[in-house]
Amino acid sequence: MAGLKLVALDSEDLAVLSVHLQDAVVAIGDMTFLPKERRFVLLANRFDWEKAIQAEAMADADAPIGAAAAAVGPCVRRRAGLRFERVLGARVRGIDLKKKQGVLNLLAVTFQEIDAPSGIVTFLFSGGGEVQLDVECMEAGLEDLGPAWDAKGTPCHEA
C-alpha cells in the first residue's frame, strides 16, 4: 500500500491531516522549530485509522474494532513526517523539552485564524501538553516515510 502524502493550505485541509494524526506517538526530541528557515518539523508514529476503519467495516458490526482488525489483518502504525512552513514563532505549554526521549500522544491539530491568512496552529497532546505555532499562512505537509508495522493495540477514547 502506498504511503499517505497530504498538503494543507487552509483549516479544512488541516482538519484532514489532524484526523490522520490522531493518536500519533511523538518523541519530544522528534519535534523542532527551525527559525532561520521558518519551519517546524515533527516525526511521528501515526496510527493508520484508515486501515482500522476498513477492517471494522469488513467485520461483524458487533465485534470490537480490535477483533475486526484481527479478522482482516492487524492494525498498523506508520512513520510519518509533518512540516509547517512560514512559521514565525513557536511555544510549548506543559511539555519539558529537555526530556528528549519523552513520548507524547497527539490528539489533534487545530488552526485559529487571527489576521487572515495568518493564525495559530495548536498541537493538542493527551495530558494537556500543547505546541503552538504562529504562522504567516497555512502551509503544511504530511507524508508517510516508510513501511507499516503491526500496532500493539488500537487507541481507545472514553466517550
C-alpha positions as CSV (number, residue, x, y, z in Angstrom):
1,M,0.0,0.0,0.0
2,A,1.4,3.4,-0.9
3,G,2.0,5.8,1.9
4,L,0.0,8.9,2.7
5,K,1.0,12.2,1.2
6,L,-1.1,15.2,2.0
7,V,-0.8,19.0,1.8
8,A,-2.8,21.6,3.9
9,L,-3.3,25.1,2.7
10,D,-6.3,26.0,4.9
11,S,-8.1,25.0,8.0
12,E,-10.3,22.4,6.2
13,D,-7.2,20.7,4.8
14,L,-5.5,20.8,8.3
15,A,-8.6,19.0,9.7
16,V,-7.9,16.1,7.3
17,L,-4.3,16.0,8.5
18,S,-5.4,16.1,12.1
19,V,-7.7,13.0,11.5
20,H,-4.8,11.1,10.1
21,L,-2.5,12.1,13.0
22,Q,-5.0,11.4,15.8
23,D,-3.3,9.1,18.4
24,A,0.2,9.5,16.7
25,V,3.0,8.9,19.1
26,V,5.7,11.6,19.1
27,A,9.0,11.7,20.9
28,I,9.7,15.2,22.3
29,G,13.1,15.1,20.6
30,D,11.4,14.5,17.2
31,M,9.9,18.0,17.2
32,T,11.9,21.0,16.2
33,F,11.4,24.6,15.2
34,L,13.9,26.0,12.7
35,P,13.6,29.7,13.0
36,K,16.0,30.7,10.2
37,E,14.1,28.5,7.8
38,R,10.7,29.5,9.3
39,R,9.8,25.8,9.5
40,F,8.5,23.4,12.2
41,V,9.0,19.7,11.7
42,L,7.8,16.7,13.6
43,L,8.3,12.9,13.2
44,A,5.5,10.7,14.5
45,N,4.4,7.1,14.6
46,R,0.9,7.5,13.4
47,F,-1.9,5.0,13.9
48,D,-3.4,4.1,10.5
49,W,-7.0,4.9,11.2
50,E,-8.0,4.3,7.5
51,K,-6.8,0.7,7.7
52,A,-8.5,0.2,11.1
53,I,-11.8,1.6,9.7
54,Q,-11.6,-0.7,6.7
55,A,-11.0,-3.7,8.9
56,E,-14.0,-2.7,11.1
57,A,-16.3,-2.4,8.1
58,M,-15.3,-5.8,6.9
59,A,-16.0,-7.5,10.3
60,D,-19.1,-8.1,12.3
61,A,-20.6,-4.8,13.4
62,D,-21.0,-6.2,17.0
63,A,-17.3,-7.1,17.3
64,P,-14.8,-4.6,18.9
65,I,-12.5,-2.9,16.5
66,G,-9.5,-4.9,17.7
67,A,-11.3,-8.1,16.8
68,A,-12.4,-6.7,13.5
69,A,-8.8,-5.8,12.6
70,A,-7.6,-9.3,13.6
71,A,-10.2,-10.8,11.2
72,V,-8.6,-9.0,8.2
73,G,-5.1,-8.2,9.4
74,P,-3.5,-6.2,12.2
75,C,-3.9,-2.5,12.8
76,V,-0.7,-0.7,11.9
77,R,1.4,2.3,12.6
78,R,3.5,4.2,10.1
79,R,6.4,6.6,10.5
80,A,5.3,10.0,9.2
81,G,6.9,13.4,8.8
82,L,4.9,16.6,9.3
83,R,6.2,20.0,8.3
84,F,4.8,23.5,8.6
85,E,6.3,26.4,6.5
86,R,6.1,30.1,7.1
87,V,6.3,29.7,10.9
88,L,7.0,33.0,12.7
89,G,7.3,31.6,16.2
90,A,6.7,28.5,18.3
91,R,5.9,27.9,22.0
92,V,5.1,25.0,24.3
93,R,3.0,24.5,27.3
94,G,3.1,21.5,29.7
95,I,5.9,19.8,27.8
96,D,9.5,19.6,29.2
97,L,11.7,20.0,26.1
98,K,14.7,18.7,28.0
99,K,13.2,15.2,28.2
100,K,14.0,14.4,24.5
101,Q,13.1,10.7,25.0
102,G,9.7,11.6,26.5
103,V,6.7,10.4,24.4
104,L,3.5,12.3,23.7
105,N,0.2,11.2,22.3
106,L,-1.1,13.6,19.7
107,L,-4.9,14.1,19.9
108,A,-5.5,16.9,17.4
109,V,-4.0,19.7,15.3
110,T,-6.1,22.9,15.0
111,F,-5.9,26.3,13.3
112,Q,-7.2,29.6,14.6
113,E,-7.1,32.4,12.1
114,I,-6.1,35.6,13.7
115,D,-5.5,38.1,10.8
116,A,-6.2,36.3,7.5
117,P,-4.3,34.4,6.3
118,S,-2.1,34.3,9.5
119,G,-3.0,32.4,12.6
120,I,-2.1,29.9,15.3
121,V,-1.6,26.2,14.8
122,T,-2.1,24.2,18.0
123,F,-1.0,20.6,18.6
124,L,-3.0,19.1,21.5
125,F,-1.5,16.2,23.4
126,S,-3.0,13.9,26.0
127,G,-2.2,15.1,29.5
128,G,-2.6,18.7,28.5
129,G,0.6,19.5,26.6
130,E,0.5,21.9,23.7
131,V,2.7,23.2,21.0
132,Q,1.6,26.4,19.3
133,L,2.9,27.9,16.1
134,D,2.4,31.4,14.9
135,V,2.1,31.1,11.1
136,E,2.1,33.6,8.3
137,C,-0.4,31.4,6.5
138,M,-1.3,27.7,6.4
139,E,1.2,25.7,4.5
140,A,1.8,22.2,5.8
141,G,2.6,18.7,4.5
142,L,2.2,15.2,5.9
143,E,4.0,12.2,4.4
144,D,4.5,8.6,5.4
145,L,8.2,7.8,5.4
146,G,8.4,4.0,5.3
147,P,6.6,0.7,5.6
148,A,3.9,0.0,8.2
149,W,4.3,-2.3,11.2
150,D,1.8,-4.0,13.5
151,A,0.4,-1.8,16.1
152,K,0.4,-3.2,19.7
153,G,-3.2,-2.2,20.1
154,T,-6.0,0.1,18.9
155,P,-6.2,3.5,20.6
156,C,-9.3,3.9,22.7
157,H,-11.0,7.0,24.0
158,E,-13.8,7.4,26.5
159,A,-17.0,8.8,25.0
